[in-house]
């Protein structure tokens, strides 16, 4: 996989950051990795940690600055920065933005800019309303060219019956399949 480049875009599902960062450490061994964070993700402290600490960890893992503005992310496509763009975690709000083509965050700009070159976007969703409010957005992206999903399932069926979360440990496998134009199956775990 030498020479392969991955953009790793994080949205605001802060409860999954430890899982995503653990995967980023593994991915950085085989990919040239660049992190992108939505403005909200890069500027919001939560009960799961401080934004500046997550940024510092991502920069340590990747060896490069985090992109966290629309202006920085716009260059993704024209400069062909990545072979694959992975959005992990991808929130319901970002799913909706992608489904309707709304480009108002660094993450959605990175996706739009990356897609203009016909390159794959991998979605690792994490949203409490996936089986309700976000279901239509998921269905819309599942049928769209160049979008691929990391296999997902219910993360807490009793406590959060509408919530779905990606199997973040399968990001690398999904990215490699996406480069071949394949959606991993089974999609639902």
C-alpha positions in Angstrom: 0.0 0.0 0.0 3.0 2.2 -0.1 2.2 5.6 -1.6 -1.5 5.4 -1.0 -3.1 8.5 0.4 -6.1 8.7 2.7 -8.0 11.7 4.0 -9.6 10.9 7.4 -12.4 13.3 8.1 -13.9 13.5 11.6 -17.4 14.9 12.4 -18.9 15.5 15.9 -19.7 12.0 17.2 -17.3 12.6 20.0 -18.1 9.3 21.8 -16.4 7.4 19.0 -13.2 9.4 18.8 -11.1 6.9 20.8 -12.1 4.1 18.4 -11.4 6.3 15.4 -8.0 7.5 16.8 -7.0 3.9 17.5 -7.8 3.0 13.9 -5.9 6.1 12.7 -2.8 4.9 14.4 -3.1 1.6 12.5 -3.9 3.3 9.2 -0.9 5.6 9.5 1.4 2.6 9.2 0.2 1.8 5.7 -1.3 5.0 4.4 -0.1 8.6 4.0 -2.8 10.0 6.3 -4.2 13.5 6.5 -6.9 14.5 9.0 -9.8 16.8 8.3 -12.2 18.0 11.0 -15.4 19.8 10.7 -15.3 23.3 12.2 -17.6 22.1 15.0 -15.5 19.0 15.7 -12.3 21.0 15.8 -13.7 23.7 18.0 -15.9 21.9 20.5 -14.9 20.5 23.9 -17.1 17.7 25.1 -17.3 15.3 28.0 -15.2 12.9 25.9 -12.3 15.4 25.6 -10.9 18.7 24.5 -10.9 19.6 20.9 -7.3 20.8 21.1 -6.2 17.5 22.5 -7.9 15.6 19.6 -6.2 17.9 17.1 -2.8 17.4 18.7 -3.2 13.6 18.7 -4.3 13.6 15.0 -1.4 15.8 14.1 1.0 13.5 16.0 -0.5 10.4 14.2 -0.4 11.9 10.7 2.6 14.2 11.0 0.7 17.0 9.3 -1.7 19.8 10.3 -5.4 19.1 10.6 -7.5 20.7 7.9 -10.5 22.4 9.6 -11.7 25.1 7.3 -13.7 25.1 4.0 -10.8 26.9 2.3 -8.2 24.3 3.3 -10.5 21.4 2.3 -11.4 23.0 -1.1 -7.9 22.1 -2.4 -8.5 18.3 -1.9 -9.9 17.8 -5.4 -7.8 20.3 -7.5 -4.6 19.0 -5.9 -5.8 15.3 -5.9 -4.6 15.0 -2.3 -6.2 11.6 -1.6 -6.8 8.3 -3.2 -9.7 7.7 -0.8 -11.5 9.9 1.7 -12.9 8.3 4.8 -15.5 10.2 6.9 -15.2 8.6 10.4 -17.3 9.2 12.4 -19.9 10.5 10.0 -22.8 12.0 11.9 -26.5 12.2 10.8 -26.0 15.9 10.1 -23.1 15.2 7.8 -25.0 12.4 6.1 -27.9 14.8 5.4 -25.5 17.4 4.0 -23.9 14.9 1.7 -27.2 13.5 0.6 -28.5 16.9 -0.6 -25.1 18.3 -1.8 -24.8 20.9 0.9 -21.2 22.1 1.3 -20.9 24.1 4.5 -18.2 22.4 6.5 -14.6 21.4 5.9 -15.7 17.7 5.8 -18.5 18.2 3.2 -16.2 20.5 1.1 -13.5 17.8 1.2 -16.0 15.2 0.0 -17.4 17.4 -2.7 -13.9 18.3 -3.9 -12.7 14.7 -3.7 -15.7 13.4 -5.6 -15.1 15.8 -8.5 -12.3 13.5 -9.6 -14.4 10.4 -9.4 -12.6 9.1 -6.3 -14.2 7.1 -3.5 -15.7 8.4 -0.3 -16.0 5.9 2.5 -18.6 6.6 5.2 -18.2 5.2 8.7 -21.5 6.4 10.2 -22.3 7.0 13.9 -25.7 8.5 14.5 -28.4 8.0 17.1 -31.1 8.5 14.5 -29.9 6.3 11.7 -33.1 4.1 11.8 -35.3 7.2 12.0 -34.4 10.7 10.8 -31.2 9.8 9.0 -32.5 6.6 7.3 -33.4 8.5 4.1 -29.9 10.1 3.9 -28.3 6.7 4.3 -30.5 5.2 1.6 -29.7 8.1 -0.7 -25.9 7.6 -0.3 -26.0 3.8 -0.5 -27.3 4.1 -4.1 -24.9 6.8 -5.2 -21.7 6.3 -7.3 -18.4 6.6 -5.4 -19.9 6.3 -1.9 -19.1 3.2 0.1 -20.1 2.4 3.7 -18.0 0.7 6.4 -20.2 -2.2 7.7 -22.4 -1.1 10.5 -24.9 -2.3 13.1 -26.9 -1.3 16.2 -24.5 -0.2 18.9 -27.1 -0.2 21.8 -30.4 -1.7 20.6 -32.0 -1.5 24.1 -30.8 2.0 25.1 -30.8 3.6 21.6 -32.9 1.5 19.3 -32.5 3.9 16.3 -28.7 4.2 16.6 -26.2 2.7 14.2 -22.4 2.7 14.4 -19.8 1.6 11.9 -17.4 -1.2 12.7 -14.4 1.2 12.8 -12.0 -1.8 12.8 -13.0 -2.4 9.1 -12.1 1.1 7.8 -8.9 -0.1 6.1 -10.7 -3.1 4.5 -13.5 -0.9 3.3 -11.1 1.7 1.9 -9.2 -1.0 -0.1 -12.5 -2.4 -1.5 -13.7 1.1 -2.4 -10.5 1.6 -4.4 -11.6 -1.5 -6.4 -15.1 -0.1 -6.8 -16.6 -2.7 -4.3 -18.9 -2.3 -1.4 -18.0 -4.7 1.4 -20.7 -7.2 2.2 -22.5 -7.9 4.4 -23.1 -4.3 5.0 -25.2 -4.9 8.2 -23.4 -6.8 11.0 
